[in-house]
């Protein structure tokens, strides 16, 4: 990855997934997404809620969250849905409004530490760590505020988006670009174009057509600002491209960002560097999000690809888990994976693992064969459980709803 230093900007360093740990090779190698399978919190969204707001708010509304969500929707629609860039990479754009705010590295870390562990995740990790294992966190989230937290959780390596806000702010101030690009261009854009449209949309509440029209206008304003003024676009190779209009645009284009393509590349590098002992199961991947479809579906050599409480992820994985608590299914599946170390398991082998694991976890979880033909009823349960786990805790699976998920072995 590229690591930021204040004097040299981004220096190329070792890419995640290419290390040669001294205590390898390993009995197990697990790569996992963070927000969902490990922790419950969208730290970037919460930080936007706290720090992104008008100087003189007209209404008592959450400007930061509204802006963050519409920025994501705008970039997704203009680029990612058209096969340009890599989904998730828009998280780096929060640099501009946050550089304008008083937010510091310490503030970001404080918010990240407020996240709670997904129920059962710590037991799952502890069980994997009890074997001779190597754990890699792969997340779109910002590395700086999460690194200490994930190391404490037991991860040996972290692939995450670089977001050193203090160092970048200092660099821009030293070069003189901060006044022009942040206090000038970014502040004017937010105060004169973005926030007034958010106010206007709030005033139009109750008129769906008007709300939709204003939303489209807001998204067009976001896309045009980054493209025409900051000089950032995304290409078909998944790259963020700078037209060198601004220094902050160049910094963003050089940033190491973990979107869907980079997640898949990290797993490929883990596979290529042969960290596993002979006869060990292939790389185990756990994920839950829409931007995890590529890492789950494209990770050849990752034998067991598990989607947990995520409908979109379940359509790309080979095993799905719906559970309010991940301890039992996580532990049971880990033991199953050790028992069946096939590098490219057949459908019947996957079905056998699912059948035996489901029998052991009973009503504590639903474990099913996943993939593009996953029944809609099961996908709905993935979404329902994701919402439940993020908002409530504890709930047994009612298997009466899962007749179509029963795996029958001949």
C-alpha positions as CSV (number, residue, x, y, z in Angstrom):
1,X,0.0,0.0,0.0
2,X,1.0,3.7,0.0
3,X,1.8,5.1,3.4
4,X,1.6,8.8,4.0
5,X,4.5,10.8,5.3
6,X,4.3,14.6,5.8
7,X,7.5,15.3,3.9
8,X,7.1,13.0,1.0
9,X,3.4,12.5,0.6
10,X,2.5,8.9,-0.3
11,X,5.4,6.5,-0.4
12,X,5.0,3.0,-1.9
13,X,5.3,0.3,0.8
14,X,4.4,-3.3,1.2
15,X,1.0,-4.1,-0.2
16,X,-1.4,-5.9,2.2
17,X,-1.4,-9.6,1.6
18,X,2.3,-9.8,0.6
19,X,4.0,-10.2,3.9
20,X,6.0,-13.2,4.9
21,X,5.4,-13.6,8.6
22,X,8.2,-15.4,10.4
23,X,5.9,-17.8,12.3
24,X,4.2,-19.1,9.1
25,X,3.1,-21.2,7.2
26,X,-0.3,-21.5,9.0
27,X,-3.0,-24.0,9.8
28,X,-5.7,-21.4,9.0
29,X,-5.7,-18.1,7.1
30,X,-8.9,-16.0,7.5
31,X,-9.6,-12.7,5.7
32,X,-12.7,-10.8,7.0
33,X,-14.6,-7.7,6.4
34,X,-14.9,-5.5,9.5
35,X,-18.1,-3.6,9.6
36,X,-20.7,-6.4,9.9
37,X,-18.8,-9.6,10.6
38,X,-16.6,-8.1,13.3
39,X,-17.9,-4.7,14.5
40,X,-21.2,-2.8,14.3
41,X,-20.7,0.8,13.3
42,X,-20.3,2.9,10.2
43,X,-17.7,5.2,11.7
44,X,-17.3,7.4,8.6
45,X,-21.0,8.1,8.5
46,X,-21.1,8.9,12.2
47,X,-18.0,11.3,11.9
48,X,-19.7,13.0,9.0
49,X,-22.8,13.5,11.2
50,X,-20.7,15.2,13.9
51,X,-18.4,17.4,11.8
52,X,-20.1,18.3,8.5
53,X,-22.6,21.0,8.9
54,X,-23.3,24.6,7.8
55,X,-21.7,27.5,9.7
56,X,-25.3,28.7,10.5
57,X,-27.7,25.8,10.2
58,X,-31.1,26.8,9.0
59,X,-32.8,23.7,10.3
60,X,-32.2,21.2,13.1
61,X,-31.4,18.3,10.7
62,X,-28.4,16.0,10.3
63,X,-26.6,17.7,7.5
64,X,-23.6,15.5,7.7
65,X,-25.4,12.2,7.3
66,X,-27.6,13.6,4.5
67,X,-24.5,14.8,2.7
68,X,-22.5,11.6,3.3
69,X,-25.3,9.4,1.9
70,X,-26.0,11.6,-1.1
71,X,-22.3,11.9,-1.9
72,X,-22.2,8.1,-1.9
73,X,-25.3,7.8,-4.1
74,X,-24.0,10.5,-6.5
75,X,-20.7,8.8,-7.1
76,X,-22.2,5.3,-7.3
77,X,-24.7,6.4,-9.9
78,X,-22.3,8.4,-12.0
79,X,-19.4,5.9,-11.9
80,X,-19.7,2.6,-10.1
81,X,-23.0,1.5,-11.6
82,X,-21.4,2.1,-15.0
83,X,-18.4,-0.1,-14.3
84,X,-16.0,2.8,-13.5
85,X,-13.9,3.0,-10.4
86,X,-14.3,0.5,-7.5
87,X,-17.4,0.6,-5.2
88,X,-16.4,1.8,-1.8
89,X,-13.6,4.1,-3.0
90,X,-15.9,7.2,-2.5
91,X,-15.1,7.0,1.2
92,X,-11.9,9.0,0.6
93,X,-14.0,12.0,-0.6
94,X,-15.0,12.8,3.0
95,X,-11.5,14.2,3.3
96,X,-12.6,17.6,1.8
97,X,-15.4,18.6,4.1
98,X,-13.6,17.0,7.1
99,X,-10.4,18.9,6.3
100,X,-12.5,22.1,6.5
101,X,-13.8,21.0,9.9
102,X,-11.8,20.8,13.2
103,X,-11.8,16.9,13.0
104,X,-8.5,15.4,13.9
105,X,-7.0,11.9,13.8
106,X,-7.8,11.6,17.6
107,X,-11.5,12.5,16.9
108,X,-11.7,9.8,14.3
109,X,-10.1,7.2,16.6
110,X,-12.5,8.2,19.4
111,X,-15.5,7.6,17.2
112,X,-14.1,4.3,15.9
113,X,-13.6,3.0,19.5
114,X,-17.4,3.5,20.1
115,X,-18.2,0.7,17.8
116,X,-19.3,-2.5,19.5
117,X,-18.3,-6.0,18.5
118,X,-20.8,-7.9,16.5
119,X,-22.3,-10.5,18.9
120,X,-20.2,-13.6,18.9
121,X,-17.4,-12.2,16.7
122,X,-14.8,-12.1,19.5
123,X,-15.5,-15.8,20.3
124,X,-15.2,-16.7,16.6
125,X,-11.9,-14.8,16.3
126,X,-10.6,-16.4,19.5
127,X,-11.4,-19.9,18.2
128,X,-9.6,-19.2,14.9
129,X,-6.6,-17.8,16.9
130,X,-6.5,-20.9,19.1
131,X,-5.2,-22.7,16.0
132,X,-1.9,-21.7,14.3
133,X,-3.6,-19.0,12.2
134,X,-3.1,-15.7,10.4
135,X,-6.0,-13.1,10.4
136,X,-6.3,-10.3,7.9
137,X,-8.9,-7.5,8.2
138,X,-10.0,-6.2,4.8
139,X,-12.2,-3.1,5.0
140,X,-13.1,0.0,3.1
141,X,-13.0,1.9,6.5
142,X,-10.3,4.3,7.3
143,X,-7.1,2.6,8.6
144,X,-5.8,5.3,11.0
145,X,-8.7,5.3,13.5
146,X,-9.3,1.5,13.3
147,X,-5.8,0.0,13.3
148,X,-5.3,-0.1,17.1
149,X,-8.8,-1.5,17.6
150,X,-8.4,-4.3,15.0
151,X,-5.1,-5.3,16.4
152,X,-6.7,-5.6,19.8
153,X,-9.4,-7.8,18.2
154,X,-6.7,-10.2,17.1
155,X,-5.9,-9.3,13.5
156,X,-2.3,-9.8,12.3
157,X,-2.6,-7.5,9.2
158,X,-5.0,-4.8,8.2
159,X,-5.9,-3.7,4.7
160,X,-7.9,-0.4,5.0
161,X,-8.2,3.0,3.3
162,X,-5.5,5.5,4.2
163,X,-7.0,8.6,5.9
164,X,-4.3,10.6,7.7
165,X,-6.3,13.7,8.1
166,X,-3.8,15.6,10.4
167,X,-0.8,15.0,8.1
168,X,-2.8,16.0,4.9
169,X,-4.1,19.1,6.5
170,X,-0.6,20.1,7.6
171,X,0.8,19.4,4.1
172,X,-1.9,21.5,2.4
173,X,-1.3,24.4,4.8
174,X,2.5,24.2,4.2
175,X,2.0,24.3,0.4
176,X,-0.6,27.1,0.6
177,X,-3.3,24.9,-1.0
178,X,-5.4,24.7,2.1
179,X,-6.6,28.3,1.9
180,X,-7.4,28.0,-1.8
181,X,-8.8,24.5,-2.1
182,X,-10.3,23.9,1.3
183,X,-11.2,27.2,2.9
184,X,-12.0,28.6,-0.5
185,X,-13.4,26.1,-3.0
186,X,-14.7,23.5,-0.7
187,X,-16.2,25.9,1.8
188,X,-18.0,27.9,-1.0
189,X,-19.3,24.7,-2.6
190,X,-20.7,23.4,0.7
191,X,-22.2,26.8,1.9
192,X,-23.5,28.1,-1.4
193,X,-24.5,25.0,-3.2
194,X,-24.7,21.8,-1.1
195,X,-26.3,22.9,2.2
196,X,-28.9,25.2,0.4
197,X,-30.1,22.2,-1.6
198,X,-30.3,20.1,1.5
199,X,-32.4,22.9,3.1
200,X,-34.6,23.1,0.0
201,X,-35.2,19.4,0.0
202,X,-36.1,19.5,3.6
203,X,-38.7,22.2,2.9
204,X,-40.1,20.1,0.1
205,X,-40.9,17.2,2.4
206,X,-44.3,15.8,1.5
207,X,-43.9,16.5,-2.2
208,X,-42.1,13.4,-3.6
209,X,-41.6,14.8,-7.1
210,X,-40.0,17.9,-5.8
211,X,-37.8,16.0,-3.4
212,X,-36.7,13.7,-6.2
213,X,-35.8,16.7,-8.5
214,X,-33.8,18.4,-5.7
215,X,-32.0,15.2,-4.9
216,X,-31.0,14.8,-8.5
217,X,-29.8,18.4,-8.6
218,X,-27.8,17.8,-5.4
219,X,-26.1,14.7,-6.8
220,X,-25.2,16.5,-10.0
221,X,-23.7,19.3,-8.0
222,X,-21.5,16.7,-6.1
223,X,-20.3,15.0,-9.2
224,X,-19.6,18.2,-11.1
225,X,-17.6,19.6,-8.2
226,X,-15.3,16.7,-7.9
227,X,-14.9,16.3,-11.7
228,X,-14.7,19.9,-12.9
229,X,-13.2,21.8,-9.9
230,X,-11.2,19.3,-7.8
231,X,-10.3,17.2,-10.9
232,X,-11.2,13.7,-9.8
233,X,-12.8,11.0,-11.9
234,X,-12.8,7.2,-11.9
235,X,-11.8,4.9,-14.8
236,X,-12.7,1.4,-16.0
237,X,-9.6,-0.1,-14.4
238,X,-10.9,0.9,-10.9
239,X,-8.6,3.8,-10.5
240,X,-9.2,7.2,-9.1
241,X,-7.8,9.6,-11.7
242,X,-6.6,13.2,-11.1
243,X,-6.5,15.8,-13.9
244,X,-4.1,17.8,-11.7
245,X,-6.4,20.8,-11.2
246,X,-5.8,20.7,-7.4
247,X,-3.3,19.4,-4.9
248,X,-6.0,17.7,-2.8
249,X,-7.2,16.0,-6.0
250,X,-3.7,14.6,-6.6
251,X,-3.6,13.4,-3.0
252,X,-6.9,11.6,-3.3
253,X,-5.9,10.0,-6.6
254,X,-2.7,8.7,-4.9
255,X,-4.4,7.4,-1.8
256,X,-4.5,3.7,-1.0
257,X,-8.3,2.9,-1.1
258,X,-9.8,-0.5,-0.3
259,X,-12.8,-0.7,-2.6
260,X,-14.2,-4.0,-4.0
261,X,-11.4,-4.6,-6.5
262,X,-8.7,-4.1,-3.9
263,X,-10.4,-6.4,-1.4
264,X,-10.3,-9.2,-4.1
265,X,-6.6,-8.4,-4.9
266,X,-5.6,-8.7,-1.2
267,X,-7.1,-12.2,-1.0
268,X,-5.4,-13.1,-4.3
269,X,-2.1,-11.9,-2.9
270,X,-2.7,-14.0,0.3
271,X,-3.3,-17.1,-1.9
272,X,-0.3,-16.4,-4.1
273,X,2.1,-16.0,-1.2
274,X,1.4,-19.6,0.1
275,X,0.9,-18.8,3.8
276,X,-0.8,-22.2,4.4
277,X,0.6,-25.5,5.5
278,X,0.1,-28.5,3.2
279,X,-3.4,-30.1,3.6
280,X,-4.8,-26.9,5.3
281,X,-8.1,-25.5,3.9
282,X,-7.7,-22.6,1.5
283,X,-8.1,-19.0,2.5
284,X,-11.4,-18.5,4.4
285,X,-13.2,-15.2,3.6
286,X,-16.1,-13.7,5.7
287,X,-18.0,-10.7,4.4
288,X,-21.4,-9.1,4.4
289,X,-21.7,-6.1,2.1
290,X,-22.6,-5.3,-1.5
291,X,-19.0,-4.2,-2.2
292,X,-17.9,-7.7,-1.0
293,X,-19.5,-9.5,-3.9
294,X,-16.2,-9.3,-5.9
295,X,-14.0,-10.7,-3.1
296,X,-16.5,-13.5,-2.4
297,X,-17.1,-14.4,-6.0
298,X,-13.7,-13.8,-7.6
299,X,-11.4,-15.2,-4.9
300,X,-10.2,-18.3,-6.7
301,X,-8.3,-20.4,-4.2
302,X,-10.3,-19.1,-1.3
303,X,-12.0,-22.4,-0.6
304,X,-14.6,-21.2,1.9
305,X,-16.4,-17.9,1.1
306,X,-18.9,-17.1,3.8
307,X,-21.6,-14.4,3.6
308,X,-22.9,-13.4,7.0
309,X,-26.1,-11.4,7.3
310,X,-25.9,-9.9,3.9
311,X,-28.2,-10.6,0.9
312,X,-25.9,-9.2,-1.8
313,X,-22.9,-11.0,-0.4
314,X,-24.9,-14.3,-0.2
315,X,-25.4,-14.3,-4.0
316,X,-21.6,-14.4,-4.5
317,X,-20.4,-16.7,-1.6
318,X,-20.6,-20.4,-1.4
319,X,-21.9,-20.6,2.2
320,X,-24.4,-18.2,3.8
321,X,-24.9,-17.6,7.5
322,X,-27.9,-15.9,9.1
323,X,-27.4,-15.4,12.8
324,X,-27.9,-12.9,15.6
325,X,-24.7,-14.3,17.3
326,X,-21.8,-15.5,15.3
327,X,-20.0,-17.5,18.0
328,X,-21.5,-20.9,17.4
329,X,-21.7,-20.8,13.6
330,X,-18.2,-19.3,13.4
331,X,-16.7,-22.0,15.6
332,X,-18.6,-24.8,14.0
333,X,-17.8,-23.8,10.5
334,X,-14.1,-23.3,11.3
335,X,-13.9,-26.9,12.5
336,X,-15.8,-28.0,9.4
337,X,-13.4,-26.2,7.2
338,X,-10.5,-28.0,8.8
339,X,-12.2,-31.3,8.3
340,X,-12.8,-30.6,4.6
341,X,-9.6,-28.9,3.2
342,X,-10.6,-29.2,-0.5
343,X,-9.1,-26.3,-2.4
344,X,-12.0,-26.3,-4.9
345,X,-15.0,-27.9,-3.2
346,X,-17.8,-29.3,-5.4
347,X,-21.4,-28.4,-4.8
348,X,-21.9,-31.7,-3.0
349,X,-19.0,-31.1,-0.7
350,X,-20.3,-27.6,0.1
351,X,-23.7,-29.1,0.8
352,X,-22.2,-31.7,3.1
353,X,-20.4,-29.0,5.2
354,X,-23.6,-27.0,5.3
355,X,-25.7,-30.0,6.4
356,X,-23.3,-31.0,9.2
357,X,-22.8,-27.5,10.4
358,X,-26.5,-26.7,10.4
359,X,-27.1,-29.9,12.4
360,X,-24.6,-28.7,15.1
361,X,-25.8,-25.1,15.4
362,X,-29.5,-26.1,15.5
363,X,-31.8,-23.1,16.0
364,X,-29.0,-20.7,16.7
365,X,-28.4,-19.9,13.0
366,X,-29.3,-20.7,9.5
367,X,-26.4,-22.0,7.4
368,X,-27.2,-22.6,3.8
369,X,-25.6,-23.2,0.4
370,X,-25.1,-19.7,-1.1
371,X,-24.6,-18.4,-4.6
372,X,-26.5,-16.7,-7.4
373,X,-29.5,-19.1,-7.0
374,X,-30.0,-18.4,-3.3
375,X,-33.8,-18.3,-2.7
376,X,-35.4,-14.9,-2.3
377,X,-36.8,-15.9,1.1
378,X,-33.4,-16.6,2.5
379,X,-32.0,-13.3,1.0
380,X,-34.8,-11.5,2.8
381,X,-33.8,-13.1,6.1
382,X,-30.2,-12.0,5.5
383,X,-31.4,-8.4,5.2
384,X,-33.8,-8.8,8.2
385,X,-31.0,-10.1,10.4
386,X,-28.5,-7.5,9.3
387,X,-31.0,-4.8,10.4
388,X,-31.7,-6.6,13.6
389,X,-28.1,-7.1,14.6
390,X,-27.3,-3.5,13.8
391,X,-30.2,-2.2,15.9
392,X,-31.1,-4.9,18.4
393,X,-29.3,-7.8,20.0
394,X,-30.4,-11.4,20.4
395,X,-32.9,-13.4,18.4
396,X,-33.2,-17.0,17.5
397,X,-33.8,-18.2,14.0
398,X,-37.2,-19.6,13.3
399,X,-36.5,-22.5,11.0
400,X,-40.2,-22.8,10.0
401,X,-39.4,-19.9,7.6
402,X,-36.6,-21.9,6.0
403,X,-38.1,-25.0,4.4
404,X,-36.5,-24.1,1.1
405,X,-33.1,-23.9,2.7
406,X,-33.0,-27.5,3.9
407,X,-30.0,-29.3,2.4
408,X,-30.8,-32.9,1.5
409,X,-27.9,-35.3,0.8
410,X,-28.3,-38.3,-1.5
